[in-house]
Amino acid sequence: MSWEHSWVRVTVIGVGRIGEALVAGLCRAGMPAESITVIGRSVERTFDVAHRHGVRVADLHALPDKCDVLVVAVKPQQIEEVLTDLGSALRESALRPVVLSVVAGVTTERIEQFLPSVVPVVRAMPNTPMMLGAAVTAIARGVAATEHDLRLVESVLESVGEVLRVSEDQLDAVTAVSGSGPAYVFLVAEMMIDAAMALGLDRDTAGRLVTGTLAGSAAMLGIGDVDLVELRAAVTSPAGTTAAALEVFEGSEIRRTFQEALTAARDRSIALSDMVRPPLIRISVDQN
């Protein structure tokens, strides 16, 4: 997406991995640096990220004068404090941005409890490939979010990858599959490299072979309508080397292990939502 004629202004609260990945992705996509503002708890870290990407810095108690999308990208354990301060800041401001949360496990309903009732909330689950423009992000709307709000959020997130809409009750599963998914791929790469070295290859050769194989295989997944069974079968000759390896994988119940792992991630996402204790009544805009 070209931002040459765009007036979208984005503020990112949280400069951890996901927060910086979004900033890096937006800059890489061509969004003007002056349209991006970062807010963080650590002054040193915040200014380091701002300097690295050439973006602006603000304070949660002194929000930018203009902001269209305000991204909350903090740890679940920090979100109650951040939302409390953000709610106070928005009640004292004329700003009415779309609040986009990328915090795992925290529902739009809980977020809305802290904010003026006219502030729309959209929840998203991206993943770290956004810094390369290769993210896949699922979004779900809160009660006050309109079609226009969703399109605005999509215009931002599409600059760093693919965006799809889901119902909010699916986001915990999305977190387990794609939000945490890159770590699974990196673990597979790590295990393959270790196994290759055990077969006598040096680390550099093993690393280049494994990373090249995974990158090339991933590229094949992106070509047209992919049938995974057919792709696997094309590599697997009867009684050949690939068949011997796959037989070991299937014998180890690897499919059940993956199911159990993703279920554990999904359940942790659900558990994280219990860590936030919002007010019982949502603050009305009339209380501004």
GIPE-V591309 format. One record per residue. N is the residue number from 0. OMEGA is omega in radians with two decimals (999 if undefined). Layout:
N:OMEGA + N:OMEGA
//
This chain:
0:3.08 + 1:3.14 + 2:-3.03 + 3:-3.09 + 4:-3.10 + 5:3.11 + 6:3.13 + 7:3.11 + 8:-3.02 + 9:3.01 + 10:-3.11 + 11:3.06 + 12:-3.08 + 13:-3.08 + 14:3.01 + 15:-3.05 + 16:-3.09 + 17:3.13 + 18:3.14 + 19:3.11 + 20:3.11 + 21:3.12 + 22:-3.14 + 23:3.14 + 24:3.12 + 25:3.10 + 26:3.14 + 27:-3.13 + 28:3.08 + 29:3.07 + 30:3.14 + 31:-3.10 + 32:-3.13 + 33:3.09 + 34:-3.07 + 35:3.10 + 36:3.10 + 37:3.09 + 38:-3.13 + 39:3.14 + 40:-3.14 + 41:-3.14 + 42:-3.11 + 43:-3.14 + 44:-3.11 + 45:-3.14 + 46:3.08 + 47:3.11 + 48:-3.14 + 49:3.13 + 50:-3.10 + 51:-3.06 + 52:3.09 + 53:-3.09 + 54:-3.08 + 55:3.11 + 56:3.06 + 57:-3.14 + 58:-3.11 + 59:3.13 + 60:3.11 + 61:-3.07 + 62:3.08 + 63:-3.14 + 64:-3.12 + 65:3.12 + 66:3.13 + 67:3.13 + 68:3.14 + 69:-3.04 + 70:3.05 + 71:-3.04 + 72:-3.13 + 73:3.09 + 74:3.13 + 75:-3.13 + 76:-3.09 + 77:-2.90 + 78:-3.13 + 79:3.12 + 80:-3.12 + 81:-3.12 + 82:3.08 + 83:3.11 + 84:-3.13 + 85:3.11 + 86:3.11 + 87:-3.13 + 88:-3.12 + 89:3.11 + 90:3.14 + 91:-3.06 + 92:3.04 + 93:-3.13 + 94:3.02 + 95:-3.12 + 96:2.90 + 97:3.09 + 98:-3.11 + 99:-3.13 + 100:3.03 + 101:-3.11 + 102:-3.09 + 103:2.96 + 104:-3.09 + 105:-3.01 + 106:3.08 + 107:-3.14 + 108:3.13 + 109:3.13 + 110:-3.10 + 111:-3.13 + 112:-3.07 + 113:-2.92 + 114:3.00 + 115:-2.98 + 116:-3.13 + 117:-3.11 + 118:3.14 + 119:3.14 + 120:3.02 + 121:3.12 + 122:-3.11 + 123:3.00 + 124:3.09 + 125:2.96 + 126:-2.95 + 127:3.05 + 128:3.09 + 129:-3.14 + 130:3.08 + 131:-3.08 + 132:-3.05 + 133:3.14 + 134:2.86 + 135:-3.01 + 136:3.04 + 137:-3.14 + 138:3.07 + 139:-3.05 + 140:2.95 + 141:-2.99 + 142:-3.08 + 143:-3.08 + 144:-3.13 + 145:3.06 + 146:3.11 + 147:3.12 + 148:3.12 + 149:3.14 + 150:3.11 + 151:3.10 + 152:3.12 + 153:-3.14 + 154:3.09 + 155:-3.04 + 156:3.12 + 157:3.09 + 158:-3.13 + 159:3.09 + 160:-3.11 + 161:3.12 + 162:3.04 + 163:3.13 + 164:3.08 + 165:3.00 + 166:-3.03 + 167:-3.13 + 168:3.07 + 169:-3.00 + 170:3.08 + 171:3.07 + 172:3.08 + 173:3.10 + 174:-3.12 + 175:-3.05 + 176:-3.03 + 177:3.13 + 178:3.11 + 179:-3.00 + 180:3.14 + 181:3.13 + 182:3.12 + 183:3.14 + 184:3.14 + 185:3.09 + 186:3.09 + 187:3.12 + 188:3.14 + 189:-3.12 + 190:3.11 + 191:3.11 + 192:3.11 + 193:3.14 + 194:3.12 + 195:3.11 + 196:3.09 + 197:3.09 + 198:3.05 + 199:3.11 + 200:3.05 + 201:-3.02 + 202:-3.10 + 203:3.13 + 204:3.14 + 205:-3.12 + 206:-3.13 + 207:3.12 + 208:-3.07 + 209:-3.10 + 210:3.09 + 211:3.13 + 212:-3.13 + 213:3.13 + 214:3.13 + 215:3.13 + 216:3.10 + 217:3.10 + 218:3.11 + 219:3.11 + 220:-3.08 + 221:-3.10 + 222:3.04 + 223:3.09 + 224:-3.01 + 225:2.98 + 226:-3.04 + 227:-3.14 + 228:3.13 + 229:3.11 + 230:-3.14 + 231:-3.12 + 232:-3.13 + 233:3.13 + 234:-2.96 + 235:3.05 + 236:3.12 + 237:3.11 + 238:-3.13 + 239:-3.07 + 240:-3.14 + 241:3.12 + 242:3.13 + 243:3.13 + 244:-3.11 + 245:3.10 + 246:3.09 + 247:3.13 + 248:-3.10 + 249:3.11 + 250:-3.13 + 251:-3.12 + 252:-3.11 + 253:3.13 + 254:3.12 + 255:3.12 + 256:3.10 + 257:3.13 + 258:-3.14 + 259:-3.13 + 260:-3.13 + 261:3.08 + 262:3.10 + 263:3.11 + 264:3.11 + 265:-3.12 + 266:3.10 + 267:3.09 + 268:3.11 + 269:-3.12 + 270:-3.13 + 271:-3.13 + 272:3.14 + 273:-3.11 + 274:-3.12 + 275:3.14 + 276:-3.07 + 277:3.00 + 278:-3.08 + 279:-3.10 + 280:3.13 + 281:-3.10 + 282:3.13 + 283:3.08 + 284:3.13 + 285:3.14 + 286:3.14 + 287:999
//
